[in-house]
């Protein structure tokens, strides 16, 4: 094992958890503030408490990272700099970010504050990480689905700090790609309010039922040597909703075995420690996650295991003190002096001039005993030297006061090394500047009303040929699984110039997907008028190819505020797709003039590395659809994308907004898009005809007689 350090990063949903983490040996903690964090239902820290928490960790030489890992709406992002400012001044060590706009604002306002890319950004490769490095991020938390080899590549190719989860709950969906809780219950995981419907039972038509979407908890205590060799810099423990005893026990075990690995000792985990770890929390059993595998049935907790008894008692008081050295000097005719040192910080303070002793002189033992009474302070003496040149009298009250003053001065001096000068390093724009820079450059250049294009995205050749035969369809997005089929290419060639054809790239673009896609489309991209991308890796692949045709961003590249929208346009995107979690008024505040808005479709609610078919019957290496049913007998289509080895789970009811055409037109989108997945060619024709009449001809349409949803156009999310 090469010599290196690794950070143990522990969760803290409360101050007690934070103390537990530090006392157990965490090098850093991550916490949520009163806003913008992905655990809205944790205790979280109010401002005064968080400032105190920063001082606490810094006094003990640790770090604190603040989670700003949710999507920010337009009306919120203006508050971000003011929210962060007191923590920045106090010495905040880093911010964990999901939202592109939030990242840009933090980088502009606080250029020396570390930016960490949240796992919610769904970074699945070195290319995505490199993109973020270009834009000021120093650390990446990649998708939890990555293998050790993929993580090693990120580290080797970017040199960024890599933070990976080692213990705790796992999401079934790629983090940042889950809309299940949002769409069926209005509680968005992208806003920190996930209701975890994935933990409920589901069944497959004609097949197995159970907790099919519920993964076991991650436990990598036996993989630490391999994780270190992969270049991971920070071992992250999940659990900001858990109790202090969980935080302490899990942190303690991982700190112990990580330290042993760093010393070259890769001894197996003892059964005592393993049981100690498992008893800290037991919900659904444990798995080593995706580090050594792509997916697997035994990763799924199909039913809850018997609950282990949790350990009781034996927990220490959450108290830790830093070792300091001191020197007490007392000599005739001079003020007594106390010198204190903690690592590189030194404090000196003076007391009164001592008197010559007449009866009972002050003894060194008595002075030392009194000075060592550091009580609840952050310090404890390791070495204390008493220098006395003669017999003196000094009241014990004066000794006590000198100790209190010296320890406080030492504490202040240590904390001062973390403080940031409020006049330096920050570039907080004036209110009018924020207003100006929030305006999209596209809006400034194109103040007129754009023509609205009716577009469709298709997944089958039958859907494609039907859409291509319809009047009014100005753009077709062709799923990459069918883009090279002869029937598709033939129609594209015959109708070239009548409409635009865009290739829709994969939802997830990992290394193995990139190889498949390169073989299929490396030489044939020019056949399309442009591409639709859903991730940063696709953008970087196109750049590497020198691609010059228009690139459009799908909703997966989330745009909830104008800063995010501007950011993506600066990366060369011809248009972006408005977030599907914004309601009508929020879309107006965002401003979607000239952009894309999805107005029909069974919306994807999960993109997963695990496979429903493999879990319930076995992998057939054949793409297709199956259906999940929940406890209310609602059916969710599941698309097995075997070409790219991921699943897409779709909402149980389609989004329908044709009858809202007048309201949507008032937002001036440049494109309204219909997304087709399981629909027949006949349904494509009928539905597209309805939207053509509504949006292009201005005619009224009726709502479907079958079940449908308005998505978030009416209700939005908190």
N, C-alpha and C positions, 0 to 999 in steps of 0.2 A: 504493500500500500504506500503510495507516494505521500510525502508530508504535505498536509494541507489542513485547512479548517473547514468545518461545516457548521452552519447555523441551525440550531433547534428553534423553530418558530412555533410558538404556542398561542392558542386562542384565548381571548379574555372578553367574555360578555359582561363582566362586572369587575369592580375593583378587587373583590375577594379572589376572583379567578386570576386576575393579574398578579396579585401577591403570590398566589399558589404557584403560578408559572415561574416567576422569578426565583422563588425559594427552591423549586425543583430543578433549577439549572437551565432554564430557557435563556437563549442568547437574545431573543427578541420576542415581542408579543404583537399580535395584530388585534385591533379593536375597532368598534364602530362608534361614531359620534351620534349626535342627535338627529342628523340628516344624512341622506345619500348612501347609506350602508345596506348591504345585501342581507342583513338579518334584522329586519324592521321590528321583529318581536322579541329580540334579546333585550336585556336591561339597558345596554348601551350607556354611553358616557355623556353626561351634560358637560357644558363648557368648563365649569370650575373643577369638576372631578377629573376631566381629561387633562387639564393643565397640571393638576396634582399627580396624575398618573405618569405624565411625562417626566416630572421631577423625580418620582419614585424610581422609574427604570433607569434614568440617567445617573442617579446617585449610586446605583449598583452596576454601572458600566454596561447596561443593556440598551436595546433599541425598541422603539415603538413605531409601528406602521399603522396608518389610519386608512380604513376602507372607505373609498368613494366609488364603490364598485357596482353602481346602478346606472341606469340610463336617466339622464336629466332632461326634463321638459324645458321648452323655451322660457317659460315664466320662472323657472328655477335657476337656470345656469348663471344668471346675473348675480345670484346670492353666493355663489361658490367661493369666490375670492375672499369676501368678507367673513364667511364661515371658517375658512382655513387660516386667516391672518393671525389670530391669537395663538394658534398651535404652531404655526410657522415661527413666530417670534420666540415661542417657548423652547423651540429646538426639535420640532417634529422631524423624525428621521426619514420618512418616506410616505407616499400615498399610493394605494392600490386602486387602479382605475379600470373601468370598463368602457366608458363613453369617450369617443374620439374628441368631441368638443370639450369635455372636461379636461382631458389630457392636454389639449392645446392651451386652454386658459391657464392651467396650472403652470405649464412650461413658460408661458409669457409673463405671468404675474410673479412667479417664484422660481426663477431659472436655476437656483442651486438646490431645490428640493427634489429628492429622488422620486422618479416616476416608475412604478411597478405595473406591468400589464397583467390584469386579472385573468384568471382562467375563464372568466365570462367572455373574454375576447376570442375564445376558440382558436388559439394559435396552435396549429397542428404540424408545423415544420420550421426549418431554419429560415426559409424565405420570409415567412410571416414575422418571425422574431427579428430578422434583419431590417424589415420595413419599420418596425417599431423603434429599433435602435436608431435608425436615421432620424426619427422624430423625437429623440430625447429620452426614451425609456432605457433604464439601466438594468432592469430585471424583468424577466418574463416568467409567468406561471402558466406553462403550457397545458393543453387539454389533458385531462386525466386518463384519456384513452391511449396515450402514446406509449410505445415500447421503449425499453432502455436504449436501444440502438438509435431510435429517432431522437431521443433526448440527448444522447451523446453527440449526434450531428448538430443539434442546435448549439450546444456548448462549443464544439470545435469550430464551427463555421462563423459564429457571431461573437464569441468571447463574452457574451452577456452573462450576468448572474442568472442562474436557473433555480427556480423554487418549485418543488414538487410535493404533493401530498403524500404522506407516509402512513397516516392512520386516521380513521374516522369514516363518516358516512360518505357513500358514493351516489351520485346521480345516475339514473339510467340513461338520460339524454346527454349529449355533448353540452357542457355548460355554456350558457348564452344562446343556445338554440332551442330552448324549451319554452313553449307557449301553452302547455297543457293546462296548468293551473289558471293561467290568464284567460284562456278562451272558454273554459267550462265553468269557471267560478269567479272570474274578475279579479283574482289575486295574482299579480304578476311576479314571477321569479326574477325578472329584469328590474323589478322595483323593490326587491327584498321581502316580498310577501307571499312566497310560494306556500300553497296549502298542501303540497305533497300528495296529489291524487294518484301518483305512481305507486304509492304504498298500499293502495286498495286492491282488492281482488279483480281479476279480469279472466275472461275465458276466450278460447279460440273456437270458432265455429266447427262443430263436430270433433273437437279435440279437448285438450287439457284445460283445466281452470286452476286458478291459484294466484299468488302474488307474482304475476309474470313480469312485472316491470320494477320489481323491488330487488336491488342489488344488496348483497351482503356488505358488511362494513369492511373497509380496507385495513389490513394489518400487514406491514412489511418488516416487522422486527427481524425476521430471518433473512431479509434481502439487503440489509444495510451495506454490506461490503460491495455488492453489485451496484447499488445506487451511488455509492461514493465513486466507484470506478467509472461510472457513466458521466461523472463531472457535475453532479447536482451540488449546488452551493447551500441550499436551504431546505431542511426537512420540515415540512409544514404539517401540523396536526390540526385536523378539523374539529370544531366543537364550540363555537361561540354561544350555543344555546345550552351547553352542558354545565354541570356543577363544578365547584372548586376542587373537590376530591378527585374527579375524573381528570381534570387538567393537571393536577399535581402528580397523580400516579402514572399517567401516560407520558408526561414530559420527563419524569424521573427515569423511567425505563429506557426511553429513546436516547436521553442524554448519556446514560450509562453505557449503552452498547455502541453508540456513535463514537464516544470517546475511546472505547476499547479498540474499535476498528481503526481509528486514527493512530493508535499506538501500535498497530500491526497485529493486534490480538483479535482473531476472528473465531473465537470459541463459540460453540452453540449456545443459544439462549437457554438458561436453566429452566427447569419445569416450575420452580418456585416463582421466578420472575414472569414466566409466561402466564401462570395462573393469576399472579398479581395484576398483570396487564389486562387479562380478559375479565377479571372481576370488577374492574373499574367501570365497565359498561358493557352490557350484553343485550343486543336487540335481535339481530337476525343471523348471527354467525359471522365468520370472518373469511375474507378472500385476500389474495395478494394482488388483486386488481389486474390491470392490463399490462404491467411491465414486461411480462414474459409470454403474453398471449394476446390474441386479437379479441377474443370473446369466449364464452363458454357457458354451458348450462349450469355447471356447478358454481358459477359466480352469482347465480340468482337464488334469492331466498324465497323459494316457492311456498313455504309456510314457515311460520315463526318457530324457532327451536325452543326447547325448554329453557326457562330463564335460570341463569346461574345466580347463586346467592352472592350479593355484593359484600365486600369486606366491610367490617365495621370496626371503628376504633383505630387507634394507632396513628392517626393523622397528626402531623406536627402543627404547631402554631405557625401561621404564615408570617414568619419573622426571619429576617436576614440582616446581618450587619457586616459592613466592610471593615477590613483590618487596616488600622492606621498606626503610624509611629509618632511618638511624642517626646518632647524634651521640656522639662520644667526647670527653670533657672532662677535661683534666688541668691543674691549677693548683697553685701552691705552698701547702703546708700543708693541703690538702684531699684527701679520698679521690677517686680517679679515678672517673668516672661514665660509664656507657654507657646511652644512651636509645635505645630501639628503637620503631618505629611500623609497624604493619601495618593499613592502612585506618583504622578508628576505635579500634583497640586500641593502648595504649601500655604499655611496660614500662621500668622503671628499675632499675639495679643498680649497686652501688658496689664498688670494689676497695680496695687498700691506699693509704696516703698515699705519693706518690712521693718519692724522694730527689733532691737536687740532683746533677746530673751532674758528675763530676770529670774524666773523660776523653772518653768517647764518648756524647754525649747521644742520647736517643731521638728518632728522626725521624718525622715525620708519615707519610711514605711507608711506613716499615717497620711502623708501627702499623696503617695501613690495609690493607696486604698481609696481615697476620696476622688482622685481624678479618674480612676477606672470605673466609676459609677456612671456609665454612659446610658443606662436605662433603655428607653424606647427610641433613642436616636439611631441614625443609620450606621453608627460606627461602634467599633470595639477596638481597644488597644491590643496590638500584637507586641510591640516593644514600647516601653516607657522608661525614659532615663530621668533621674532626679539629681540635679546638681545643686548642692548646698555648700556654701563657703562660709561656715560659721554657725552660731546658734541664734536662731531667729524666732520671733513670734509673729504669727499671721492668723487672723480669724479664719475658721473653716468656711465661713460665709464668703470670704474673699476668694478662697480656693474654688469653691463651688461656682461662683460667678465667673471666674476666669475660665473654668471648664465649659460652662454654658456658652460664654461668648466665643471661645475658641472653636468649639464644635459647630456653632452656627456660622461662624465666619468661614470655616472649612467647607461646610455645605454650600454656602452661597458662592464661594469661589469655584467649586466643582460645577455647579449648575450654570455659572456664568460662561463656562467654556462651551455650553450648548446654545446659549442665547444668541439670537440674531439681532443685529442692530436694526431697529424699525425703520431707519432712514436709508439702509443699504440693502442691495440685492433684490429688492422687490420693485416691480414696475406695475403698480396698480393703476389701470387707466382711469381717467376721469369719467364721470357718468356719461357725458356727451360722447366721449371717445368710444365707450362700450357700445352705445347706440349705433354709432357710425360703423364700427367694425363688425357688428352683428348682421348688418345688411349684406345680403348675398351679392357678389359681383355680377352674377347673372341677372339679378333684378335690376341693378343699376344700368346695365348695358341694354336690357330688353324690357322696357317698362310696359310695352303693349301686351294685349291679350294673346296668348299663344293659341295656335290651332291644336285642338285635342285629337290625338291619334287613338283609335280603338285598336288594341293589340290583344293577342291571345298567346298563351303558352301551352304547348301540347307535349304529350308523352308517348303517343302511339302514332303509327303511320296512318291509321284510319282517321284519327283526330286531325292530323296534319292535312291530309288531302281534302277533308271537308272544309277546314278553315281556309285553305288556300283557294277554294272555289267560291268563297263568299265575298260579296261586294262590301266595301266599307272597312274591311280589316286592313289596316295600314302596316302592321308589323306582326310577325310571327316569331315566337321564341321556340326553338326546336330543342327538345331534350337531347343531350349528347349521346344517349343510348341509341337514338335512331337517326342522328344527323348524317350518317354516311350510308344509310340504306338507299339502294338504287331508286326506289319509288320516290323517296324524298328529294334526292338530287335531280331526278328527272323533272319533277314539278317545279323545283326552284329554277332550273335552267329555262323552262318554258315560260315562266311568269316573271322572269328577271325584269326589274324596272317597274313592275306593277305595285310592288310592296317591298318592304325590307324583311330580310330573314336573318335572325340572330341565333347564334348557338348558345344555349343555356349550359354553362359549365357546372361540374358537380358541386353539391352542397359542401362536401368535405374533400379537401385536396391534399391528402397525405402523400408520403413518398411513393407508396405502392400505387396509389390512384394516379399520381403524376405520370408514372411509367406507362400505365395502361392508356391514359389520355394522350400522351406523346405519341405512342404507336398508332393510335386511331386518328389523331387530328394534327399531329406535328407538321404535316405537309399540306393539309387541306383546309386550314382556317380561312384562307382567302376566298373560299367559295361562299362565305357568309358576309353579310353587310356589317356585322359587328358581333360582339359577344356580351352575354350577361354573366356577371360574376357574383359569387356569394361569400367570398372569403379573401383574405389578404394574400394567401399563397397563390391563388389564381392570378391576382393582379401582378405579383412579382414574376410569375411564369411568363405572362404576356410581355412584360418589360424585357425580360431576358430574350424573348423571341424577337424583340424589336417590332412588336405589333403596333400598327398605326391607325387601324380602323376604330370606330367608336366603341367604347367600353361603357356599359351601363351597370349600375350596382343594384342588386336585389335588396329586399327588406332586411336580409340577414346582416348586411352592413348598416347597422341601425342608425337612423337619422331621426332624432327626437327634438333637436334644437338646431338653430342656424349655424352655430359654431361647427357642429359635426357635418352639416351640409356643406359649408364652405371648405372644410378640411378635405372632404372626399372630392370635391370639384378641383381643388388644387392638385390632387393626385392624378388628374387627367380624366376623371369620369365625365362622360357626356351628360348623364343624368343619374339621379339616385331615386330610390323607391321609399316613399314615406313609411314610417313605422306603422305596423298594423295595430299598435296598441294606443294610438292617439284618437281622441274623438273629434268631432267636427270643429269645435272652437279651437282645440289645440292644433289641428291641422292649419287653421287660419293663422294662428299665432306663429307657427313654424314657417309658413309661407311655402307652398308647394308649386308655385308658378313654374311651369315648364318641366316639372318633375313627374314621376310615375306614381299612380295610386292604384292599388289592387281593389277591384270592385266586385269580383266574383271568384268563387272557388272553395273547395275543401282545403282549408289552410293547413299546412304542416304544423303540427304541435310538438313533434319530437324528431330529431335526427339522431340515430343511435348506432354505436359500434356493435352492440349486442344484437342478436337476431332472434326474432320471435319464432320463426320457423325452426331454427336450430334448437331453441329451448323446448319447443313443444312437440317436435317430431324428428328433427334431424335435418342437417343441411343437404339440400338437393342441388346446390350450385346452379340454380335456375331462377332467374328473376320472375317476379309476378306479384300478385296481391293475395293477401288473406285478410280476415276480419277479426278484430278484437271486440268483445262485448263487455260493457261494465255492468255494475250491479243493477242499473236501471234499464238494461238491455239496449243501450245505445251502442251502435256499431261504429267502429273506427277502422277505416281501411289502413292496411299496413303494406307498404311497397318494399319488397326485397330487392335492393339494388345490388345484385351479386357481382356485377361488373366492378363495382367500387367497394363492395363489402360493407355496406351500411343499410339500415332500415330508415324509412320515413313513415311516421305515423301521422295520419290526417285527422282533422276534426270530424266529428260525427255528422255535422250538418254544414251545408255550403253557405258561404257568405253571399248575400244577395242585396245589391244596392242599386239596381236598375231604376227603381221607383224614386230614388233619391238624386236623380240626375241633375235637377236644377240646383240643388244645394252643392253638389260636387263641382258642377261647372263654375259656380261662383268662386271656387278656390283656384280656378285657372290651371289645373294640371296640364302638362304637356301630353300625357298619355294616361288612359284608363285601361287596365289590363284584366283579362279574364284568364284564370289559371285552371286548366283542365287536368284531371288525373284519371279517374275511373269512368268518366262519362263516355257513352257511345257516340259514334259519328252523328247519329240522329239528334242526340242531346246537345252536341256541340253546335249543330246547325240551329236548333230551336233557341238555345240560350244566347248565342251570338246575335241572332236576329232580334231578340228582345233588346239587347244592349245597343244594337245599331239604331233601332227605332228611338230608344230613349236618349242616347247621347248625340247621335248624328242628325236625326230627323226631328228631335224635340217632341216626340209623341209620347203620350202616357202609356204605361205598362202596368199590368197587374202583378201582384206578388204571387209566388208559387203556392199551389195547394199543398205541396209536400213541406216537410220541416225545413226551415232555413234559419240563418242567424244574421244579425246586423254586425257581427264582430264587435269591434269597439267604437264604431262610428257614432253610436248614440251614447254609450255608457263610459267608455274609456277605462283606465285603471288609476288607482290612487297614486 
